[in-house]
């Protein structure tokens, strides 16, 4: 007789735990950091270069230099080709670029001489998604 009630209780408990798991983040704090795009001044401190390694004309290398005093993360690269096509690569998980450091990424199957333009999608963390980029792991 109590089986439907027990099943409902188990289902509700499972949903509550799942909600807590989705809400958890290693950066959780009272400040509630949010991933955000760079301001113009912050963007000026993040440099992206692209090219090919000597002897490899098929894999585009991208170098991301983070001149900020806080870490950033990059989620994807987009390459527009001269023939009008676009090549995109998602980085899963996003890759981390520490403060004032350089990291590399590659995008396969972009032939040397076919690239028209490129872009990298990177973000930082901001308190409530506003203000300056900040380090969510640093207290104070």
Secondary structure, DSSP 8 states (H G I E B T S, - for coil): --HHHHHHHHHHHHHHHHHHHHH--TT-STT-EEEE---HHHHTTEEEEEEE-TT-SSEEEEEEEE-SSS-EEEEEEEEEETTS-EEEEEEEEEEEE-TTEEEEEEEET--TT-EEEEEEEEEEEEETT-SS-B-TT---
